[in-house]
Amino acid sequence: MIYRLRIILDSEEDVVRDLEIKSDSSFEDLHFAIVNSFNFNGNEMASFYLSDDNWSQGEEITLESFGDEKVMKFTSLNSIIKDSQLNFIYVYDFLKLWTFFVEVVEICEENKSFIYPQTIFSIGKIPKSAPDKMFVEDKTESDDSDGYDEEDLYNYY
């Protein structure tokens, strides 16, 4: 099986990559696919966090082991991704805090002629520096002041 993932940079501008990766790949494989897709050098620490539909940060999956947490290298995607677990937060470079929303948008059959992981869709360029984090206390769903039209992204498929 293949997971089709949408990775969205937490920024004002639309910076999006869609990746396809084998379901038995590790979170470390996904980490490197994201690093390559966004042209990072790959030398920084990173973590995935389980998330819900409201993008609340949950359990951490770390790049390196620091104790009893799950480690990317030893955690397969299909051991975590279920119908109830389709969203993740990915943080790259803990000093700069590049933050991404990762969502499983489709599960499909593998095409034997493709090499996975692969970037299948790309919008926007990564900024020169990580976007500043602005925490808004009470933003309503009808507030579309950022100009982001989520429906356009989902109409890609």
MDAnalysis code that builds the backbone (N, CA, C; Angstrom):
import MDAnalysis as mda
import numpy as np

u = mda.Universe.empty(471, n_residues=157, atom_resindex=np.repeat(np.arange(157), 3), trajectory=True)
u.add_TopologyAttr("name", ["N", "CA", "C"] * 157)
u.add_TopologyAttr("resid", np.arange(1, 158))
u.add_TopologyAttr("resname", ["MET", "ILE", "TYR", "ARG", "LEU", "ARG", "ILE", "ILE", "LEU", "ASP", "SER", "GLU", "GLU", "ASP", "VAL", "VAL", "ARG", "ASP", "LEU", "GLU", "ILE", "LYS", "SER", "ASP", "SER", "SER", "PHE", "GLU", "ASP", "LEU", "HIS", "PHE", "ALA", "ILE", "VAL", "ASN", "SER", "PHE", "ASN", "PHE", "ASN", "GLY", "ASN", "GLU", "MET", "ALA", "SER", "PHE", "TYR", "LEU", "SER", "ASP", "ASP", "ASN", "TRP", "SER", "GLN", "GLY", "GLU", "GLU", "ILE", "THR", "LEU", "GLU", "SER", "PHE", "GLY", "ASP", "GLU", "LYS", "VAL", "MET", "LYS", "PHE", "THR", "SER", "LEU", "ASN", "SER", "ILE", "ILE", "LYS", "ASP", "SER", "GLN", "LEU", "ASN", "PHE", "ILE", "TYR", "VAL", "TYR", "ASP", "PHE", "LEU", "LYS", "LEU", "TRP", "THR", "PHE", "PHE", "VAL", "GLU", "VAL", "VAL", "GLU", "ILE", "CYS", "GLU", "GLU", "ASN", "LYS", "SER", "PHE", "ILE", "TYR", "PRO", "GLN", "THR", "ILE", "PHE", "SER", "ILE", "GLY", "LYS", "ILE", "PRO", "LYS", "SER", "ALA", "PRO", "ASP", "LYS", "MET", "PHE", "VAL", "GLU", "ASP", "LYS", "THR", "GLU", "SER", "ASP", "ASP", "SER", "ASP", "GLY", "TYR", "ASP", "GLU", "GLU", "ASP", "LEU", "TYR", "ASN", "TYR", "TYR"])
u.atoms.positions = np.array([
    [0.830, -1.181, 0.000],
    [0.000, 0.000, 0.000],
    [0.883, 1.257, 0.000],
    [0.304, 2.329, -0.489],
    [0.983, 3.619, -0.557],
    [0.170, 4.637, 0.217],
    [0.864, 5.460, 0.993],
    [0.223, 6.599, 1.645],
    [0.520, 7.836, 0.813],
    [-0.516, 8.570, 0.463],
    [-0.352, 9.866, -0.173],
    [-0.525, 10.895, 0.935],
    [0.519, 11.671, 1.177],
    [0.554, 12.615, 2.282],
    [0.623, 14.037, 1.771],
    [-0.084, 14.906, 2.435],
    [0.004, 16.342, 2.152],
    [0.789, 16.969, 3.307],
    [1.869, 17.687, 2.981],
    [2.709, 18.354, 3.967],
    [2.591, 19.844, 3.718],
    [2.110, 20.580, 4.731],
    [1.856, 22.015, 4.603],
    [2.712, 22.753, 5.629],
    [3.538, 23.684, 5.149],
    [4.323, 24.527, 6.040],
    [3.390, 25.472, 6.787],
    [3.571, 25.600, 8.080],
    [2.784, 26.527, 8.893],
    [3.300, 27.937, 8.634],
    [2.757, 28.564, 7.572],
    [3.182, 29.903, 7.171],
    [2.013, 30.621, 6.517],
    [2.180, 31.927, 6.309],
    [1.134, 32.700, 5.646],
    [1.030, 32.340, 4.167],
    [2.146, 32.110, 3.509],
    [2.144, 31.736, 2.098],
    [1.874, 30.241, 1.986],
    [1.251, 29.837, 0.882],
    [1.014, 28.423, 0.633],
    [2.312, 27.752, 0.218],
    [2.784, 26.836, 1.050],
    [3.952, 26.022, 0.743],
    [3.535, 24.587, 1.053],
    [3.307, 23.828, -0.013],
    [2.706, 22.511, 0.121],
    [3.466, 21.505, -0.730],
    [3.644, 20.304, -0.200],
    [4.190, 19.187, -0.967],
    [3.289, 17.987, -0.715],
    [3.001, 17.255, -1.777],
    [2.325, 15.977, -1.656],
    [3.348, 14.900, -1.957],
    [3.438, 13.936, -1.051],
    [4.387, 12.846, -1.189],
    [3.650, 11.525, -1.224],
    [4.228, 10.561, -1.890],
    [3.767, 9.183, -1.814],
    [4.902, 8.366, -1.223],
    [4.544, 7.475, -0.298],
    [5.535, 6.663, 0.396],
    [4.910, 5.310, 0.721],
    [5.706, 4.265, 0.696],
    [5.208, 2.928, 1.014],
    [4.769, 2.861, 2.473],
    [3.692, 2.138, 2.710],
    [3.127, 2.058, 4.055],
    [4.054, 1.373, 5.046],
    [4.943, 0.506, 4.581],
    [5.862, -0.168, 5.504],
    [7.155, 0.617, 5.720],
    [7.240, 1.822, 5.174],
    [8.399, 2.696, 5.406],
    [8.392, 3.165, 6.859],
    [9.557, 3.606, 7.309],
    [9.669, 4.118, 8.676],
    [9.394, 5.626, 8.690],
    [9.153, 6.143, 9.882],
    [9.032, 7.596, 10.024],
    [10.348, 8.273, 9.667],
    [11.475, 7.589, 9.832],
    [12.755, 8.152, 9.407],
    [12.776, 8.305, 7.887],
    [12.239, 7.325, 7.158],
    [12.142, 7.439, 5.702],
    [11.288, 8.652, 5.327],
    [10.172, 8.836, 6.032],
    [9.308, 9.995, 5.768],
    [10.033, 11.292, 6.100],
    [10.770, 11.314, 7.206],
    [11.563, 12.487, 7.587],
    [12.490, 12.884, 6.440],
    [13.238, 11.925, 5.900],
    [14.176, 12.241, 4.818],
    [13.449, 12.632, 3.538],
    [12.284, 12.060, 3.281],
    [11.496, 12.457, 2.107],
    [11.052, 13.911, 2.229],
    [10.644, 14.315, 3.423],
    [10.240, 15.709, 3.645],
    [11.445, 16.635, 3.523],
    [12.554, 16.257, 4.147],
    [13.786, 17.053, 4.062],
    [14.172, 17.266, 2.598],
    [14.132, 16.214, 1.801],
    [14.492, 16.326, 0.380],
    [13.483, 17.162, -0.392],
    [12.213, 16.985, -0.101],
    [11.169, 17.697, -0.833],
    [11.222, 19.210, -0.589],
    [11.653, 19.610, 0.619],
    [11.732, 21.027, 0.955],
    [13.160, 21.576, 0.868],
    [14.095, 20.766, 0.368],
    [15.492, 21.163, 0.155],
    [16.203, 21.616, 1.425],
    [15.936, 20.944, 2.538],
    [16.705, 21.180, 3.751],
    [17.985, 20.360, 3.675],
    [18.967, 20.716, 4.512],
    [20.225, 19.971, 4.468],
    [20.144, 18.651, 5.225],
    [19.185, 18.477, 6.098],
    [18.981, 17.208, 6.794],
    [19.867, 16.991, 8.002],
    [20.577, 18.012, 8.447],
    [21.503, 17.867, 9.570],
    [20.908, 18.267, 10.912],
    [19.649, 18.610, 10.957],
    [19.035, 19.116, 12.193],
    [18.137, 18.066, 12.832],
    [17.889, 18.236, 14.119],
    [16.975, 17.353, 14.838],
    [15.549, 17.608, 14.349],
    [14.714, 16.595, 14.487],
    [13.325, 16.706, 14.052],
    [12.485, 15.712, 14.841],
    [11.196, 15.964, 14.880],
    [10.250, 15.049, 15.516],
    [8.917, 15.113, 14.802],
    [8.219, 13.991, 14.838],
    [6.812, 13.943, 14.468],
    [6.014, 13.899, 15.754],
    [4.816, 14.464, 15.716],
    [3.898, 14.404, 16.846],
    [2.558, 13.904, 16.325],
    [2.001, 12.899, 16.970],
    [0.657, 12.483, 16.626],
    [-0.268, 13.659, 16.854],
    [-1.292, 13.779, 16.013],
    [-2.192, 14.911, 16.108],
    [-3.611, 14.458, 15.783],
    [-4.568, 15.255, 16.224],
    [-5.962, 14.970, 15.929],
    [-6.450, 15.920, 14.834],
    [-7.748, 15.910, 14.584],
    [-8.311, 16.761, 13.526],
    [-8.191, 18.247, 13.838],
    [-7.968, 18.600, 15.102],
    [-7.792, 20.001, 15.504],
    [-6.322, 20.392, 15.583],
    [-5.444, 19.507, 15.162],
    [-4.000, 19.722, 15.136],
    [-3.426, 19.928, 16.540],
    [-3.976, 19.230, 17.518],
    [-3.414, 19.238, 18.867],
    [-2.193, 18.321, 18.884],
    [-1.133, 18.782, 19.526],
    [0.113, 18.023, 19.561],
    [0.004, 16.895, 20.564],
    [0.313, 15.670, 20.110],
    [0.246, 14.490, 20.962],
    [1.601, 13.841, 21.134],
    [1.597, 12.531, 21.198],
    [2.798, 11.739, 21.450],
    [3.885, 12.017, 20.412],
    [5.130, 12.052, 20.861],
    [6.274, 12.377, 20.013],
    [6.925, 11.118, 19.454],
    [7.383, 11.224, 18.193],
    [8.230, 10.214, 17.564],
    [9.518, 10.938, 17.189],
    [10.607, 10.600, 17.868],
    [11.847, 11.366, 17.758],
    [12.805, 10.791, 16.712],
    [13.697, 11.641, 16.243],
    [14.731, 11.210, 15.307],
    [15.788, 10.375, 16.032],
    [16.143, 10.795, 17.228],
    [17.133, 10.089, 18.049],
    [16.487, 9.678, 19.368],
    [16.990, 8.605, 19.932],
    [16.445, 8.122, 21.198],
    [17.011, 8.913, 22.371],
    [16.117, 9.356, 23.251],
    [16.519, 10.060, 24.463],
    [15.950, 9.371, 25.697],
    [15.288, 8.242, 25.510],
    [14.654, 7.547, 26.622],
    [13.683, 6.511, 26.115],
    [12.443, 6.596, 26.577],
    [11.440, 5.578, 26.262],
    [10.513, 5.941, 25.110],
    [10.756, 7.068, 24.447],
    [9.851, 7.506, 23.378],
    [10.025, 6.643, 22.123],
    [9.060, 6.763, 21.234],
    [9.164, 6.094, 19.937],
    [10.251, 6.795, 19.123],
    [10.995, 6.019, 18.344],
    [12.082, 6.534, 17.519],
    [11.727, 6.298, 16.052],
    [11.957, 7.301, 15.212],
    [11.583, 7.240, 13.799],
    [12.089, 5.986, 13.104],
    [13.353, 5.662, 13.307],
    [13.983, 4.548, 12.605],
    [13.282, 3.218, 12.885],
    [12.732, 3.068, 14.086],
    [12.143, 1.799, 14.505],
    [10.619, 1.814, 14.511],
    [10.020, 2.859, 13.952],
    [8.557, 2.983, 13.943],
    [8.075, 3.063, 12.500],
    [7.359, 2.037, 12.071],
    [6.850, 2.031, 10.695],
    [5.592, 2.889, 10.608],
    [5.374, 3.443, 9.431],
    [4.182, 4.267, 9.217],
    [2.913, 3.458, 9.470],
    [2.861, 2.225, 8.953],
    [1.642, 1.433, 9.088],
    [1.383, 0.932, 10.504],
    [2.369, 1.079, 11.394],
    [2.125, 0.721, 12.797],
    [1.403, 1.845, 13.542],
    [1.405, 3.045, 12.981],
    [0.793, 4.215, 13.628],
    [-0.428, 4.710, 12.846],
    [-0.325, 4.742, 11.526],
    [-1.405, 5.295, 10.702],
    [-2.581, 4.323, 10.678],
    [-3.689, 4.803, 11.170],
    [-4.953, 4.063, 11.211],
    [-6.057, 5.041, 10.831],
    [-7.291, 4.546, 10.708],
    [-8.420, 5.434, 10.402],
    [-8.544, 6.560, 11.412],
    [-8.173, 6.289, 12.657],
    [-8.289, 7.314, 13.701],
    [-7.014, 8.134, 13.870],
    [-5.947, 7.807, 13.138],
    [-4.683, 8.538, 13.253],
    [-4.148, 8.857, 11.869],
    [-4.589, 10.012, 11.327],
    [-4.198, 10.409, 9.976],
    [-3.470, 11.738, 9.934],
    [-3.316, 12.400, 11.081],
    [-2.677, 13.717, 11.132],
    [-1.447, 13.681, 12.029],
    [-0.434, 14.427, 11.596],
    [0.812, 14.539, 12.348],
    [1.320, 15.968, 12.243],
    [2.061, 16.376, 13.234],
    [2.809, 17.622, 13.172],
    [4.279, 17.221, 13.049],
    [4.984, 17.862, 12.135],
    [6.405, 17.583, 11.931],
    [7.172, 18.863, 12.217],
    [8.155, 18.783, 13.104],
    [8.993, 19.935, 13.439],
    [10.420, 19.596, 13.047],
    [11.005, 20.468, 12.228],
    [12.377, 20.312, 11.770],
    [13.204, 21.475, 12.299],
    [14.351, 21.159, 12.875],
    [15.300, 22.153, 13.407],
    [14.688, 22.869, 14.608],
    [14.971, 22.346, 15.781],
    [14.361, 22.855, 17.008],
    [14.809, 24.260, 17.375],
    [15.850, 24.775, 16.742],
    [16.242, 26.163, 16.987],
    [15.423, 27.130, 16.133],
    [15.041, 26.681, 14.935],
    [14.280, 27.548, 14.028],
    [12.793, 27.203, 13.990],
    [12.456, 25.983, 14.384],
    [11.071, 25.511, 14.479],
    [10.296, 25.582, 13.170],
    [10.850, 24.990, 12.124],
    [10.070, 24.788, 10.905],
    [8.963, 23.811, 11.275],
    [7.724, 24.219, 11.135],
    [6.597, 23.402, 11.576],
    [5.692, 23.092, 10.388],
    [5.343, 21.821, 10.254],
    [4.544, 21.347, 9.130],
    [3.361, 20.537, 9.633],
    [2.260, 20.639, 8.909],
    [1.097, 19.796, 9.148],
    [1.156, 18.675, 8.116],
    [1.084, 17.434, 8.577],
    [1.166, 16.263, 7.716],
    [-0.156, 15.518, 7.821],
    [-0.775, 15.274, 6.668],
    [-2.074, 14.609, 6.667],
    [-2.080, 13.488, 5.631],
    [-2.555, 12.324, 6.036],
    [-2.758, 11.227, 5.095],
    [-4.031, 11.551, 4.330],
    [-3.916, 11.799, 3.027],
    [-5.088, 12.177, 2.238],
    [-5.630, 11.021, 1.408],
    [-4.816, 9.990, 1.220],
    [-5.294, 8.842, 0.452],
    [-4.398, 7.638, 0.722],
    [-5.011, 6.475, 0.695],
    [-4.281, 5.211, 0.766],
    [-4.611, 4.477, -0.526],
    [-3.583, 4.113, -1.271],
    [-3.814, 3.514, -2.580],
    [-2.841, 2.365, -2.828],
    [-3.038, 1.694, -3.931],
    [-2.182, 0.575, -4.315],
    [-0.847, 1.088, -4.849],
    [0.183, 0.313, -4.620],
    [1.519, 0.647, -5.113],
    [1.591, 0.431, -6.622],
    [2.233, 1.351, -7.312],
    [2.524, 1.205, -8.726],
    [3.952, 0.670, -8.817],
    [4.115, -0.546, -9.275],
    [5.424, -1.214, -9.290],
    [6.449, -0.499, -10.170],
    [5.997, 0.367, -11.067],
    [6.944, 1.073, -11.938],
    [7.456, 2.379, -11.308],
    [6.929, 2.763, -10.140],
    [7.367, 3.991, -9.466],
    [8.409, 3.678, -8.407],
    [9.238, 4.646, -8.137],
    [10.207, 4.559, -7.042],
    [9.681, 5.437, -5.915],
    [9.545, 4.864, -4.747],
    [9.023, 5.586, -3.582],
    [10.136, 5.782, -2.566],
    [10.074, 6.839, -1.771],
    [9.076, 7.903, -1.773],
    [9.291, 8.845, -2.953],
    [8.227, 9.542, -3.313],
    [8.309, 10.504, -4.407],
    [7.423, 11.704, -4.104],
    [7.888, 12.866, -4.550],
    [7.085, 14.084, -4.466],
    [6.238, 14.136, -5.723],
    [4.910, 14.253, -5.551],
    [4.022, 14.226, -6.706],
    [3.358, 15.569, -6.978],
    [3.489, 16.506, -6.042],
    [2.831, 17.799, -6.203],
    [3.565, 18.811, -5.340],
    [3.717, 20.023, -5.855],
    [4.459, 21.052, -5.130],
    [3.870, 22.426, -5.430],
    [3.608, 23.178, -4.357],
    [3.163, 24.575, -4.472],
    [4.045, 25.395, -3.536],
    [4.539, 26.500, -4.018],
    [5.257, 27.455, -3.173],
    [6.707, 27.098, -2.929],
    [7.452, 28.143, -2.591],
    [8.868, 27.987, -2.268],
    [9.054, 28.166, -0.778],
    [9.969, 27.408, -0.250],
    [10.272, 27.499, 1.177],
    [10.918, 28.858, 1.428],
    [10.469, 29.599, 2.452],
    [11.094, 30.898, 2.743],
    [12.543, 30.720, 3.196],
    [13.294, 31.807, 3.161],
    [14.700, 31.748, 3.577],
    [14.853, 31.474, 5.062],
    [13.871, 31.871, 5.851],
    [13.913, 31.595, 7.287],
    [12.552, 31.072, 7.731],
    [12.559, 30.361, 8.823],
    [11.324, 29.771, 9.343],
    [10.324, 30.867, 9.683],
    [9.054, 30.644, 9.351],
    [8.029, 31.644, 9.681],
    [7.929, 31.860, 11.187],
    [7.701, 33.112, 11.584],
    [7.482, 33.416, 12.992],
    [6.181, 32.780, 13.425],
    [6.172, 32.302, 14.638],
    [4.963, 31.703, 15.182],
    [4.134, 32.784, 15.837],
    [2.909, 32.929, 15.353],
    [1.965, 33.871, 15.945],
    [0.799, 33.049, 16.477],
    [0.574, 33.107, 17.755],
    [-0.489, 32.339, 18.357],
    [-1.707, 33.229, 18.533],
    [-2.781, 32.864, 17.860],
    [-4.026, 33.612, 17.922],
    [-4.941, 32.879, 18.879],
    [-5.463, 33.601, 19.852],
    [-6.226, 32.973, 20.913],
    [-7.598, 32.502, 20.466],
    [-8.305, 33.292, 19.667],
    [-9.684, 32.962, 19.355],
    [-9.995, 33.260, 17.900],
    [-9.487, 32.471, 16.996],
    [-9.745, 32.669, 15.576],
    [-10.948, 31.825, 15.182],
    [-11.913, 32.415, 14.515],
    [-13.105, 31.678, 14.118],
    [-12.904, 31.057, 12.750],
    [-13.707, 30.046, 12.449],
    [-13.592, 29.359, 11.166],
    [-13.915, 30.273, 9.999],
    [-14.772, 31.271, 10.205],
    [-15.156, 32.144, 9.112],
    [-14.103, 33.209, 8.812],
    [-13.087, 33.310, 9.671],
    [-12.014, 34.283, 9.468],
    [-11.059, 33.744, 8.412],
    [-11.132, 34.273, 7.211],
    [-10.281, 33.822, 6.112],
    [-9.274, 34.905, 5.747],
    [-8.770, 35.584, 6.774],
    [-7.888, 36.721, 6.536],
    [-6.528, 36.329, 5.992],
    [-6.164, 35.034, 6.090],
    [-4.855, 34.644, 5.589],
    [-4.857, 34.362, 4.087],
    [-6.027, 34.391, 3.453],
    [-6.101, 34.184, 2.019],
    [-5.967, 32.736, 1.609],
    [-5.876, 31.857, 2.522],
    [-5.672, 30.436, 2.268],
    [-6.999, 29.792, 1.913],
    [-7.073, 29.170, 0.770],
    [-8.291, 28.497, 0.352],
    [-8.031, 26.999, 0.374],
    [-8.356, 26.375, 1.489],
    [-8.085, 24.961, 1.684],
    [-8.762, 24.096, 0.629],
    [-9.918, 24.512, 0.145],
    [-10.643, 23.729, -0.848],
    [-9.822, 23.561, -2.123],
    [-9.059, 24.572, -2.520],
    [-8.223, 24.465, -3.714],
    [-7.212, 23.334, -3.578],
    [-6.651, 23.157, -2.396],
    [-5.673, 22.101, -2.188],
    [-6.324, 20.735, -2.302],
    [-7.533, 20.584, -1.783],
    [-8.190, 19.284, -1.815],
    [-8.795, 18.968, -3.173],
    [-8.958, 19.944, -4.037],
    [-9.465, 19.689, -5.372],
    [-8.387, 19.149, -6.301],
    [-7.146, 19.063, -5.815],
    [-6.056, 18.547, -6.624],
    [-6.314, 17.108, -7.043],
    [-6.915, 16.328, -6.166],
    [-7.116, 14.890, -6.446],
    [-8.350, 14.670, -7.240],
])
